[in-house]
Structure formats: C-alpha cells, structure tokens
Amino acid sequence: MEEWRIRDVEGSHGLGNGLCCSKPLSAILLQELLEYMPGPDFPTGGLIMGNIGILEAYRSGRGRVTVRGKTDVELLDSKTKRTAIIIKEVPYQTNKSALVEKIAELVENKSLDGISDIRDESDRSGMRIVIELKRGSDPSIVLNNLYRLTSLQSGFSCNMVGILDGQPKQMGLKELLQAFLDFRCSVVERRARFKLSQAQERRHIVEGIVVGLDNLDGVIRIIREASSNAIASVGLRNEFNLSEKQAEAILDISLRRLTLLEGKKFVDESKSLMEQISKLEELLSSKRHILQVIEQEAIELKNKFSSPRRSMLEDTDSGQLEDIDVIPNEEMLLVLSEKGYVKRMKPNTFNLQNRGTIGKSIGKLRVNDATSEFIVCHAHDHILYFSDKGIVYSARAYKIPECTRTAAGTPLVQILSISDGERITSVIPVSEFSGDQFLLMLTMNGYVKKVSLNSFSSIRSTGIIAIQLVPGDELKWVRCCTNDNLVAMASQNGLVNLCSCENIRTQGRNTRGAVAMRLKQGDMMASMDIIPAAKLNDLKKVPEGNTSSAKSLNGPWLLFVSESGFGKRVPLSSFRASPLNRVGLIGYKFSAEDRLAAVFVVGFSLSDDGESDEQVVLVSQSGTVNRIKVRDVSIQSRYARGVILMRLDHAGKIQSASLISATEVEPEEEAQAAAKNFLNKNLNIMGISLVGDLFLRPKIEWWFKKGLLPHRCCCHATIDFDDTGDFGST
C-alpha cells in the first residue's frame, strides 16, 4: 500500500496563510482547508480523479486516491481518420517500460482490442508513448480499457499518522494540523529560549569587559602584582565587583584588543545584545508572536522552494470504471420472443434480400414460442420493457448477452424481476431522458395515453406502474413522441386514425388514458407509429373531401404489412388528421382471413432518385426473418390488396415487423453483390439464370475447379450458398 505525504507548502498560498487566520483552527471547515491543500501533488504529475478519497483522508486520516496518466488523442491521417493515444504522464511509481510491455502483452493476448501499434518516443523534452489505433476504433473505449487493465490508472492509499504525546496516532487533517502547530510553537519557543540564554550570557561577559576597559590602569596593576592567574582573578572580582566569568574574560583579552577601537566594538555589541534580548523576551511573552514567526518562516519556505503544481485534480467521480465505460456504444439488434427469451445480435447478422424471398431463420425457438419484438438500439441505451399488465422495467442494452443467430437466447427472468404469467409486449430504447419527449401507450382495446419520458428515468428493479388497465385489456404498443408529432393508429381490420400528439393530454403513470378509436365488434388495435413534425405539411396537400385516392405518389408513405405476408405503401397525403374517438379511414382492404400486422411511416430517408432508403425486417411466428428494401414495396391506393413481401407457405403468419434506417452497404454485402452480378452476367451468356437455381451449386464448383470461369471472379469474393439458396461471401 502506497502512502503520500501532505506538502507543507501548496500552490500559490503559503501554509501559514491558512494557519494564522482570524479564527481558530477548530472553527475552520474542511472545505476551507481544501482551498489551501486541495490534495497530494505527485512528482510525476498525472490526474487525480475526484476528491472523495481526499475528503475521506482529510476527515478520518485514511483514504484512497485514484490517479490516471495524462493522455491526449491526435489525428494521424485525416483521410483514413486514424487516431493515436499519446501518453504524456504516468501515475507515481509507474515504470514506463513495464507499462509499454504490459500493453503489448494485452494486445498480443487479444485482451485489448483496437490497437495496431505502440512505440516509445520519449526524449529529453518529456514523455511521449504513442499508441496507434485501428481504423474505426473509439479512443475513449480503448482508453477506458487501458485504465482498467494496466497501471495507467493506479490507486494510492493515504495513512496520516503522527506522534502525539509520545504515541503514534492516526489523525484527520484538522487534528494533524493542530498537532503540527503545537509542535511548531514548541520548536519556536525552545529555540527562542535557547537564543535568549546565549544572548544573556554573552551580554554578561561583554559588560565585564567594558568595565575592565574603562578601568584599564587598575586592571593592569592588579595583574602585574598577582603571582598567579587565580590571584589576579580574585583581585579583579574584589576590586571591580565582577563575576568569575567576567574576570576570566578580562584575563583572556589579548593586548591588541585594548585599543580604543576595540573598546567601542564591545560597547556596540552590548547594545545589540540588549536589543536582541528585548525582542526574544517579547516573543516569548505572547503566543500570537510565536504564530507570526511560524507564518513568516512558512512564507520564506514558499518563496524559496515553491514550484508549479504537477498533479491536476479532475472534478469527476472516484475514477472507478464501470462496464459501460469499456463497452462500445455500437448499434445492435434485440430479439424478444413471446415466452420471454431475449438475445442481442450484430446488425450484419441478416443480409439484405429481395422482396418475396423466404428469408433467414432468426434461430431456435421453444415449442409454441414466437417472436414478438425485433428492435434496433445501441449498447448504452436504457431499454424500457413494458408488460401486458402495464408494468415497466428497465435495464441497459449491454446487459443482454450477445449471441449468434441460431442461439435460443436468455430468459428475461434472469435480467428483470418479472412476475409469473407476465409478458413483455413492447420494448423501447432510450438514449437520453429528455424533458420534451413523451411515451405514447396504446392498449389492445383502443385506449391511448401520453406520459412524460422523465417519469421513467428512475425505475426500481421490481418495476413501476406505466398505465392502469381495465379488466380484459393489455398494454401492447409504446412509442416515443413529442407534441409536434402525429400518431398513426391502425386496427386489425385496416382502419387508420391520424391524430396530433399535442391533442392527447399528458397524464400521470397511474391513469387509464383516453379512447383512441371507436372499434367495431370483434376488431382490436393492430399497430401504432409516429409521424415526425417535418412531414405534417404533407397532410395539407389533399382536401378533406377527397381522400379516397392518392393524388401523389411521392413520400412519405404508410407502409402496411398484413399477417399473411402481403404489404403496400400508401401516400400519407391520402389520409387526414382527426381527433381521438373516431372510426378512422380505410387504409387496407383485407380478405376475410387476413388482418393487419403492422404499419410504419416511411420515406424520411430518400436516395437521389426520390425513393426510400429504409429497410423493413419481417419476422414470422416460426422465427424466420426477412430483411427487404422499402423501395421494393409498390405504392398503391388505400383499397388495394398489396404485393407479396414474404412467402409464408410453411411459416404461419407475420408475428412482428421492424423498420431499419438506411446504413452504409457493408463490405460483405458489396462482395456478395459483385460476385452475384458477375456470375449472372457471364452465365446468362450460356442461357442460365443463377438466382434461385440450387441445382447449379455442383456445376459452379466444377466450373471453378476446371478453370472454366474467369479467375478474376475469385478475386472479388468466395462464392457460397446458404440454406435458402441465396449467396454468401467472405
């Protein structure tokens, strides 16, 4: 356990300035002492994280201080956006070479990711350790891992022990300073008494010498008549009333000091000694004068030995790193099943496919289980889990274990305190609890309620009430919104009601809400989505009396997805806004056995040709997932039946659907598309269509082995088939 000593002189103020003040030390608050002694100052500098350990040490005499090395982030290449972490200072007693070796060992063992190179560029001008990062690495995440895994962050224990009344004792800062003051007062007093004693003795001797010089003839006569030194000393004492020391001092004077000039020096020395004795007696007469001497000496020490502070104090927490500090805030996919199994996957788990394809399985599901939620979020987001009973739970996204596509997932009961028979029906990712945002809740029986998002910023582990439900009703959909937004609510029969969020009254958590739509017998709510304020002007394009047909095919659109795998896009201008408690407008004309599964507002992200760049992920009851482009879904009227989005011959019905915003095409997908286009181009010469022809796999493998296909095809990608007959590539 390392220990540090409090410096006697700190910063720009002398210690005496803090000690000799207008009120006693016992009346000084600990916060006032921090102005003069903010904390330890280490020779190697560094950053002291927070003052919790310092305050504890000052209060009780024992504490722990966290120190980090001083670092900086530099941009190495503006084109590739590659950066480097520069270490300029290390914590006290940290060996630089050992630190570099430790980092290199962690990188080699793959315990530390994101580092491509490390080198020591230190010279006489100062320390400089360069840690080059890989392209795309987050410097803050790498730094936090360095703090957690290496000695770039170290802890130093404080144990303030002093000798009090001859015994060692652990003391806080005020008690330690009081003991130090008492000790300094004792030192100054004993020093003054010693000097006073010496001055008085010297003055006594000088006074005798002055008497002898004033009676020089008599002194010489007595010395000449004496037969020995003892007789001469006795004669001087008897003749001039001198002490033994004074007489001995006269006898010890050499003849050269009997001049008038030397005599004057003794007279001046006597006067000087008188002044010194007077000052020392005045100092010893008052403790205030002693404290003034202590203050003056402390100021002299400060002026002589002070140096700029090296260790800087960071106004943060104790510097302890949590899991969130070392986990990248990356985008991820969350999949939730009806029986309460959840798993986290990377966004590139599902590649883009064409409309009307079978799709890729989301993984193994339990018997009689089905996928209920499929959302996109970030690792640091707060995930709000809303149950069918109107209770909301909360947990960070990274708390969910990451797994592969085929994994079954983790039971939610291992993450949340869910009661028996309770099901999670809606999942909302929240990155920040803003005061101008709300949560809009919709139940199966058509009740809607708006609650401020701040009401859910602090949720206990057992959950809190989100909405009061009537018997037989359940909470099904929850969405984030603002007062400027518009909400689109749709029933299973395809009726749509658009309403302004501002017209929905904000209520508390423990309320039921208002009626959203007047549902016909046997009809229930099917979906809900939010329309941003920027798209509200599109509703004014069509008069209220002419909403039966679409006047314009331009976005935004309402994307309808039916349970049987059909879908279509309807221009948003085909609908009009209306208050709550209305029947709604027809948005989809279904057959007798089909119903609405989901509805989304799309067209916010457009490409250069004016089409949507968004993608929709469809999940069937059996767990099959299909990810298609929204632009591939045709634009039709409100009464049209739609087109096939996902074939469900052996997969039941659409269980859930999620919308994904436009992202950059991944290199894997680029290689796959390049390989597929190349093969189609070359094989079409032979009159063969590659897409969907599973029987071509052995032929293509044989053509590659015989060299019948151009070698440059192999330079782009390695062709492979998955279980669906589609291509994969590496």
C-alpha positions, 0 to 999 in steps of 0.5 A, a space after each residue: 500500500 502506497 502512502 503520500 505525504 501532505 506538502 507543507 507548502 501548496 500552490 500559490 498560498 503559503 501554509 501559514 496563510 491558512 494557519 494564522 487566520 482570524 479564527 481558530 483552527 477548530 472553527 475552520 471547515 474542511 472545505 476551507 482547508 481544501 482551498 489551501 491543500 486541495 490534495 497530494 501533488 505527485 512528482 510525476 504529475 498525472 490526474 487525480 480523479 475526484 476528491 472523495 478519497 481526499 475528503 475521506 483522508 482529510 476527515 478520518 486520516 485514511 483514504 484512497 486516491 485514484 490517479 490516471 496518466 495524462 493522455 491526449 488523442 491526435 489525428 494521424 491521417 485525416 483521410 483514413 481518420 486514424 487516431 493515436 493515444 499519446 501518453 504524456 504522464 504516468 501515475 507515481 511509481 509507474 515504470 514506463 517500460 513495464 507499462 509499454 510491455 504490459 500493453 503489448 502483452 494485452 494486445 498480443 493476448 487479444 485482451 485489448 482490442 483496437 490497437 495496431 501499434 505502440 512505440 516509445 518516443 520519449 526524449 529529453 523534452 518529456 514523455 511521449 508513448 504513442 499508441 496507434 489505433 485501428 481504423 474505426 476504433 473509439 479512443 475513449 473505449 480503448 482508453 477506458 480499457 487501458 485504465 482498467 487493465 494496466 497501471 495507467 490508472 493506479 490507486 494510492 492509499 493515504 495513512 496520516 499518522 503522527 506522534 502525539 504525546 509520545 504515541 503514534 496516532 492516526 489523525 484527520 487533517 484538522 487534528 494533524 494540523 493542530 498537532 503540527 502547530 503545537 509542535 511548531 510553537 514548541 520548536 519556536 519557543 525552545 529555540 527562542 529560549 535557547 537564543 535568549 540564554 546565549 544572548 544573556 550570557 554573552 551580554 554578561 561577559 561583554 559588560 565585564 569587559 567594558 568595565 575592565 576597559 574603562 578601568 584599564 590602569 587598575 586592571 593592569 596593576 592588579 595583574 602585574 602584582 598577582 603571582 598567579 592567574 587565580 590571584 589576579 582573578 580574585 583581585 579583579 572580582 574584589 576590586 571591580 565587583 565582577 563575576 568569575 566569568 567576567 574576570 576570566 574574560 578580562 584575563 583572556 583579552 589579548 593586548 591588541 584588543 585594548 585599543 580604543 577601537 576595540 573598546 567601542 566594538 564591545 560597547 556596540 555589541 552590548 547594545 545589540 545584545 540588549 536589543 536582541 534580548 528585548 525582542 526574544 523576551 517579547 516573543 516569548 511573552 505572547 503566543 500570537 508572536 510565536 504564530 507570526 514567526 511560524 507564518 513568516 518562516 512558512 512564507 520564506 519556505 514558499 518563496 524559496 522552494 515553491 514550484 508549479 503544481 504537477 498533479 491536476 485534480 479532475 472534478 469527476 467521480 472516484 475514477 472507478 470504471 464501470 462496464 459501460 465505460 469499456 463497452 462500445 456504444 455500437 448499434 445492435 439488434 434485440 430479439 424478444 420472443 413471446 415466452 420471454 427469451 431475449 438475445 442481442 445480435 450484430 446488425 450484419 447478422 441478416 443480409 439484405 434480400 429481395 422482396 418475396 424471398 423466404 428469408 433467414 431463420 432468426 434461430 431456435 425457438 421453444 415449442 409454441 414460442 414466437 417472436 414478438 419484438 425485433 428492435 434496433 438500439 445501441 449498447 448504452 441505451 436504457 431499454 424500457 420493457 413494458 408488460 401486458 399488465 402495464 408494468 415497466 422495467 428497465 435495464 441497459 442494452 449491454 446487459 443482454 448477452 450477445 449471441 449468434 443467430 441460431 442461439 435460443 437466447 436468455 430468459 428475461 427472468 434472469 435480467 428483470 424481476 418479472 412476475 409469473 404469467 407476465 409478458 413483455 409486449 413492447 420494448 423501447 430504447 432510450 438514449 437520453 431522458 429528455 424533458 420534451 419527449 413523451 411515451 405514447 401507450 396504446 392498449 389492445 382495446 383502443 385506449 391511448 395515453 401520453 406520459 412524460 419520458 422523465 417519469 421513467 428515468 428512475 425505475 426500481 428493479 421490481 418495476 413501476 406502474 406505466 398505465 392502469 388497465 381495465 379488466 380484459 385489456 393489455 398494454 401492447 404498443 409504446 412509442 416515443 413522441 413529442 407534441 409536434 408529432 402525429 400518431 398513426 393508429 391502425 386496427 386489425 381490420 385496416 382502419 387508420 386514425 391520424 391524430 396530433 400528439 399535442 391533442 392527447 393530454 399528458 397524464 400521470 403513470 397511474 391513469 387509464 388514458 383516453 379512447 383512441 378509436 371507436 372499434 367495431 365488434 370483434 376488431 382490436 388495435 393492430 399497430 401504432 407509429 409516429 409521424 415526425 413534425 417535418 412531414 405534417 405539411 404533407 397532410 395539407 396537400 389533399 382536401 378533406 373531401 377527397 381522400 379516397 385516392 392518392 393524388 401523389 405518389 411521392 413520400 412519405 408513405 404508410 407502409 402496411 404489412 398484413 399477417 399473411 405476408 402481403 404489404 403496400 405503401 400508401 401516400 400519407 397525403 391520402 389520409 387526414 388528421 382527426 381527433 381521438 374517438 373516431 372510426 378512422 379511414 380505410 387504409 387496407 382492404 383485407 380478405 376475410 382471413 387476413 388482418 393487419 400486422 403492422 404499419 410504419 411511416 416511411 420515406 424520411 430517408 430518400 436516395 437521389 432518385 426520390 425513393 426510400 432508403 429504409 429497410 423493413 425486417 419481417 419476422 414470422 411466428 416460426 422465427 424466420 426473418 426477412 430483411 427487404 428494401 422499402 423501395 421494393 414495396 409498390 405504392 398503391 391506393 388505400 383499397 388495394 390488396 398489396 404485393 407479396 413481401 414474404 412467402 409464408 407457405 410453411 411459416 404461419 403468419 407475420 408475428 412482428 415487423 421492424 423498420 431499419 434506417 438506411 446504413 452504409 452497404 457493408 463490405 460483405 454485402 458489396 462482395 456478395 453483390 459483385 460476385 452475384 452480378 458477375 456470375 449472372 452476367 457471364 452465365 446468362 451468356 450460356 442461357 442460365 439464370 443463377 438466382 434461385 437455381 440450387 441445382 447449379 451449386 455442383 456445376 459452379 464448383 466444377 466450373 471453378 475447379 476446371 478453370 472454366 470461369 474467369 479467375 478474376 471472379 475469385 478475386 472479388 469474393 468466395 462464392 457460397 450458398 446458404 440454406 435458402 439458396 441465396 449467396 454468401 461471401 467472405 
